[in-house]
Amino acid sequence: MKGSRIESGDVTPHNIKQLKRLNQVIFPVSYNDKFYKDVLEVGELAKLAYFNDIA
């Protein structure tokens, strides 16, 4: 796809709900709130991938 952009970005309090929703749709397991709290605490080790600005 010509002109497509793939980027990565940090997981932040502003996009953690997006990550949670993606995980609910993609994975057959549920992650508890502590998991998402831990994701925020690991900083740059947790990333979201974006394709044309959509995670």
C-alpha positions as MATLAB code, in Angstrom:
seq = 'MKGSRIESGDVTPHNIKQLKRLNQVIFPVSYNDKFYKDVLEVGELAKLAYFNDIA';
ca = [
       0.000    0.000    0.000;
       1.656    3.141   -1.175;
       1.657    5.967    1.344;
       0.705    3.772    4.305;
       2.312    4.656    7.596;
       3.152    2.256   10.391;
       4.290    3.780   13.674;
       4.560    2.790   17.310;
       3.594    4.862   20.307;
       3.725    4.661   24.066;
       0.797    3.316   26.062;
      -0.493    6.209   28.155;
      -3.471    6.954   30.391;
      -4.995    8.603   27.306;
      -4.963    5.428   25.165;
      -5.067    2.595   27.719;
      -8.794    2.078   27.047;
      -7.999    1.570   23.379;
      -5.465   -1.120   24.303;
      -7.985   -2.749   26.631;
     -10.612   -2.852   23.872;
      -8.154   -4.280   21.346;
      -7.188   -7.026   23.794;
     -10.863   -7.861   24.436;
     -11.506   -8.282   20.711;
      -8.273  -10.057   19.744;
      -7.425  -12.395   22.616;
      -9.560  -15.231   24.045;
      -8.560  -14.319   27.622;
      -9.450  -11.418   29.906;
      -6.859   -9.239   31.567;
      -7.615   -7.666   34.936;
      -7.165   -4.009   35.886;
      -3.794   -4.753   37.509;
      -2.454   -5.870   34.130;
      -3.299   -2.511   32.577;
      -1.890   -0.645   35.583;
       1.340   -2.618   35.162;
       1.413   -1.802   31.431;
       1.367    1.898   32.269;
       4.160    1.458   34.799;
       6.632   -0.280   32.456;
       6.944    2.858   30.353;
       8.682    2.403   27.027;
       8.506   -1.395   27.169;
       4.791   -1.216   26.287;
       3.847    0.062   22.830;
       0.825    0.360   20.571;
       1.249   -0.067   16.818;
      -0.557    2.391   14.551;
      -1.407    1.916   10.883;
      -2.350    5.231    9.283;
      -2.939    6.698   12.772;
      -5.287    3.868   13.840;
      -4.220    1.437   16.569;
];
